[in-house]
């Protein structure tokens, strides 16, 4: 392929990418608009909408060893016995 053909192909691919991104942005805008309406109706009813962006803090404290007293090692069988 010549360089001009390569550049034309690249430009077409970029144009298609831009069109798809614009379509995706419109879709996201439509969905987020519907989400705003749901949030408004939920707020009017006095309920708190679920927030999926809330972070959960995991403590650095080691787990209590009693959590594992009756556990089996997966694939190895019961503790204090030989694996098959």
PyMOL CGO cylinders between C-alpha atoms (Angstrom):
from pymol import cmd
from pymol.cgo import CYLINDER

trace = [
    CYLINDER, 0.00, 0.00, 0.00, 1.13, 3.48, -0.68, 0.3, 1, 1, 1, 1, 1, 1,
    CYLINDER, 1.13, 3.48, -0.68, 1.53, 6.00, 2.05, 0.3, 1, 1, 1, 1, 1, 1,
    CYLINDER, 1.53, 6.00, 2.05, -1.45, 8.01, 0.78, 0.3, 1, 1, 1, 1, 1, 1,
    CYLINDER, -1.45, 8.01, 0.78, -3.70, 4.94, 0.93, 0.3, 1, 1, 1, 1, 1, 1,
    CYLINDER, -3.70, 4.94, 0.93, -2.49, 4.23, 4.48, 0.3, 1, 1, 1, 1, 1, 1,
    CYLINDER, -2.49, 4.23, 4.48, -3.21, 7.80, 5.56, 0.3, 1, 1, 1, 1, 1, 1,
    CYLINDER, -3.21, 7.80, 5.56, -6.68, 7.67, 3.99, 0.3, 1, 1, 1, 1, 1, 1,
    CYLINDER, -6.68, 7.67, 3.99, -7.44, 4.40, 5.77, 0.3, 1, 1, 1, 1, 1, 1,
    CYLINDER, -7.44, 4.40, 5.77, -6.24, 5.81, 9.09, 0.3, 1, 1, 1, 1, 1, 1,
    CYLINDER, -6.24, 5.81, 9.09, -8.34, 8.95, 8.61, 0.3, 1, 1, 1, 1, 1, 1,
    CYLINDER, -8.34, 8.95, 8.61, -11.44, 6.84, 7.90, 0.3, 1, 1, 1, 1, 1, 1,
    CYLINDER, -11.44, 6.84, 7.90, -10.82, 4.76, 11.01, 0.3, 1, 1, 1, 1, 1, 1,
    CYLINDER, -10.82, 4.76, 11.01, -10.39, 7.91, 13.11, 0.3, 1, 1, 1, 1, 1, 1,
    CYLINDER, -10.39, 7.91, 13.11, -13.60, 9.38, 11.70, 0.3, 1, 1, 1, 1, 1, 1,
    CYLINDER, -13.60, 9.38, 11.70, -15.47, 6.19, 12.55, 0.3, 1, 1, 1, 1, 1, 1,
    CYLINDER, -15.47, 6.19, 12.55, -13.99, 6.21, 16.05, 0.3, 1, 1, 1, 1, 1, 1,
    CYLINDER, -13.99, 6.21, 16.05, -15.08, 9.82, 16.59, 0.3, 1, 1, 1, 1, 1, 1,
    CYLINDER, -15.08, 9.82, 16.59, -18.62, 8.97, 15.44, 0.3, 1, 1, 1, 1, 1, 1,
    CYLINDER, -18.62, 8.97, 15.44, -18.83, 5.99, 17.78, 0.3, 1, 1, 1, 1, 1, 1,
    CYLINDER, -18.83, 5.99, 17.78, -17.52, 8.00, 20.74, 0.3, 1, 1, 1, 1, 1, 1,
    CYLINDER, -17.52, 8.00, 20.74, -20.09, 10.72, 20.06, 0.3, 1, 1, 1, 1, 1, 1,
    CYLINDER, -20.09, 10.72, 20.06, -22.84, 8.10, 19.89, 0.3, 1, 1, 1, 1, 1, 1,
    CYLINDER, -22.84, 8.10, 19.89, -21.63, 6.59, 23.17, 0.3, 1, 1, 1, 1, 1, 1,
    CYLINDER, -21.63, 6.59, 23.17, -21.59, 10.03, 24.81, 0.3, 1, 1, 1, 1, 1, 1,
    CYLINDER, -21.59, 10.03, 24.81, -25.18, 10.65, 23.68, 0.3, 1, 1, 1, 1, 1, 1,
    CYLINDER, -25.18, 10.65, 23.68, -26.23, 7.27, 25.07, 0.3, 1, 1, 1, 1, 1, 1,
    CYLINDER, -26.23, 7.27, 25.07, -24.55, 7.98, 28.41, 0.3, 1, 1, 1, 1, 1, 1,
    CYLINDER, -24.55, 7.98, 28.41, -26.17, 11.42, 28.56, 0.3, 1, 1, 1, 1, 1, 1,
    CYLINDER, -26.17, 11.42, 28.56, -29.59, 9.86, 27.94, 0.3, 1, 1, 1, 1, 1, 1,
    CYLINDER, -29.59, 9.86, 27.94, -29.03, 7.22, 30.60, 0.3, 1, 1, 1, 1, 1, 1,
    CYLINDER, -29.03, 7.22, 30.60, -27.74, 9.70, 33.15, 0.3, 1, 1, 1, 1, 1, 1,
    CYLINDER, -27.74, 9.70, 33.15, -30.75, 11.93, 32.46, 0.3, 1, 1, 1, 1, 1, 1,
    CYLINDER, -30.75, 11.93, 32.46, -33.05, 9.02, 33.28, 0.3, 1, 1, 1, 1, 1, 1,
    CYLINDER, -33.05, 9.02, 33.28, -31.00, 8.42, 36.42, 0.3, 1, 1, 1, 1, 1, 1,
    CYLINDER, -31.00, 8.42, 36.42, -31.56, 12.03, 37.48, 0.3, 1, 1, 1, 1, 1, 1,
    CYLINDER, -31.56, 12.03, 37.48, -35.31, 11.56, 37.16, 0.3, 1, 1, 1, 1, 1, 1,
    CYLINDER, -35.31, 11.56, 37.16, -35.15, 8.41, 39.28, 0.3, 1, 1, 1, 1, 1, 1,
    CYLINDER, -35.15, 8.41, 39.28, -33.05, 10.21, 41.91, 0.3, 1, 1, 1, 1, 1, 1,
    CYLINDER, -33.05, 10.21, 41.91, -35.54, 13.09, 42.00, 0.3, 1, 1, 1, 1, 1, 1,
    CYLINDER, -35.54, 13.09, 42.00, -38.51, 10.76, 42.52, 0.3, 1, 1, 1, 1, 1, 1,
    CYLINDER, -38.51, 10.76, 42.52, -36.60, 8.84, 45.19, 0.3, 1, 1, 1, 1, 1, 1,
    CYLINDER, -36.60, 8.84, 45.19, -35.70, 12.06, 47.00, 0.3, 1, 1, 1, 1, 1, 1,
    CYLINDER, -35.70, 12.06, 47.00, -39.35, 13.16, 46.90, 0.3, 1, 1, 1, 1, 1, 1,
    CYLINDER, -39.35, 13.16, 46.90, -40.40, 9.88, 48.53, 0.3, 1, 1, 1, 1, 1, 1,
    CYLINDER, -40.40, 9.88, 48.53, -37.87, 10.38, 51.34, 0.3, 1, 1, 1, 1, 1, 1,
    CYLINDER, -37.87, 10.38, 51.34, -35.76, 7.36, 50.45, 0.3, 1, 1, 1, 1, 1, 1,
    CYLINDER, -35.76, 7.36, 50.45, -32.04, 7.57, 49.99, 0.3, 1, 1, 1, 1, 1, 1,
    CYLINDER, -32.04, 7.57, 49.99, -30.89, 6.34, 46.56, 0.3, 1, 1, 1, 1, 1, 1,
    CYLINDER, -30.89, 6.34, 46.56, -28.14, 3.71, 46.55, 0.3, 1, 1, 1, 1, 1, 1,
    CYLINDER, -28.14, 3.71, 46.55, -24.69, 5.16, 45.97, 0.3, 1, 1, 1, 1, 1, 1,
    CYLINDER, -24.69, 5.16, 45.97, -22.44, 2.67, 44.24, 0.3, 1, 1, 1, 1, 1, 1,
    CYLINDER, -22.44, 2.67, 44.24, -19.45, 4.98, 44.50, 0.3, 1, 1, 1, 1, 1, 1,
    CYLINDER, -19.45, 4.98, 44.50, -19.17, 4.69, 48.29, 0.3, 1, 1, 1, 1, 1, 1,
    CYLINDER, -19.17, 4.69, 48.29, -15.81, 3.33, 49.37, 0.3, 1, 1, 1, 1, 1, 1,
    CYLINDER, -15.81, 3.33, 49.37, -15.47, 0.58, 51.92, 0.3, 1, 1, 1, 1, 1, 1,
    CYLINDER, -15.47, 0.58, 51.92, -12.57, 0.90, 54.33, 0.3, 1, 1, 1, 1, 1, 1,
    CYLINDER, -12.57, 0.90, 54.33, -10.80, -2.37, 55.04, 0.3, 1, 1, 1, 1, 1, 1,
    CYLINDER, -10.80, -2.37, 55.04, -8.88, -2.32, 58.32, 0.3, 1, 1, 1, 1, 1, 1,
    CYLINDER, -8.88, -2.32, 58.32, -5.21, -3.22, 58.46, 0.3, 1, 1, 1, 1, 1, 1,
    CYLINDER, -5.21, -3.22, 58.46, -5.76, -5.25, 61.62, 0.3, 1, 1, 1, 1, 1, 1,
    CYLINDER, -5.76, -5.25, 61.62, -5.11, -8.98, 61.10, 0.3, 1, 1, 1, 1, 1, 1,
    CYLINDER, -5.11, -8.98, 61.10, -8.13, -11.27, 61.07, 0.3, 1, 1, 1, 1, 1, 1,
    CYLINDER, -8.13, -11.27, 61.07, -9.05, -13.16, 64.21, 0.3, 1, 1, 1, 1, 1, 1,
    CYLINDER, -9.05, -13.16, 64.21, -7.54, -16.68, 64.00, 0.3, 1, 1, 1, 1, 1, 1,
    CYLINDER, -7.54, -16.68, 64.00, -10.73, -18.20, 65.44, 0.3, 1, 1, 1, 1, 1, 1,
    CYLINDER, -10.73, -18.20, 65.44, -12.36, -17.51, 62.06, 0.3, 1, 1, 1, 1, 1, 1,
    CYLINDER, -12.36, -17.51, 62.06, -10.31, -20.33, 60.59, 0.3, 1, 1, 1, 1, 1, 1,
    CYLINDER, -10.31, -20.33, 60.59, -10.54, -22.97, 63.34, 0.3, 1, 1, 1, 1, 1, 1,
    CYLINDER, -10.54, -22.97, 63.34, -13.08, -25.20, 61.57, 0.3, 1, 1, 1, 1, 1, 1,
    CYLINDER, -13.08, -25.20, 61.57, -11.99, -24.47, 58.02, 0.3, 1, 1, 1, 1, 1, 1,
    CYLINDER, -11.99, -24.47, 58.02, -10.51, -26.90, 55.55, 0.3, 1, 1, 1, 1, 1, 1,
    CYLINDER, -10.51, -26.90, 55.55, -7.66, -26.05, 53.24, 0.3, 1, 1, 1, 1, 1, 1,
    CYLINDER, -7.66, -26.05, 53.24, -9.29, -26.02, 49.85, 0.3, 1, 1, 1, 1, 1, 1,
    CYLINDER, -9.29, -26.02, 49.85, -8.07, -28.90, 47.77, 0.3, 1, 1, 1, 1, 1, 1,
    CYLINDER, -8.07, -28.90, 47.77, -5.92, -30.26, 50.59, 0.3, 1, 1, 1, 1, 1, 1,
    CYLINDER, -5.92, -30.26, 50.59, -8.56, -31.71, 52.89, 0.3, 1, 1, 1, 1, 1, 1,
    CYLINDER, -8.56, -31.71, 52.89, -8.90, -31.40, 56.63, 0.3, 1, 1, 1, 1, 1, 1,
    CYLINDER, -8.90, -31.40, 56.63, -6.04, -30.02, 58.73, 0.3, 1, 1, 1, 1, 1, 1,
    CYLINDER, -6.04, -30.02, 58.73, -3.85, -32.50, 60.60, 0.3, 1, 1, 1, 1, 1, 1,
    CYLINDER, -3.85, -32.50, 60.60, -4.49, -35.16, 57.95, 0.3, 1, 1, 1, 1, 1, 1,
    CYLINDER, -4.49, -35.16, 57.95, -2.61, -36.10, 54.85, 0.3, 1, 1, 1, 1, 1, 1,
    CYLINDER, -2.61, -36.10, 54.85, -3.71, -34.94, 51.50, 0.3, 1, 1, 1, 1, 1, 1,
    CYLINDER, -3.71, -34.94, 51.50, -4.75, -37.77, 49.17, 0.3, 1, 1, 1, 1, 1, 1,
]
cmd.load_cgo(trace, "trace")
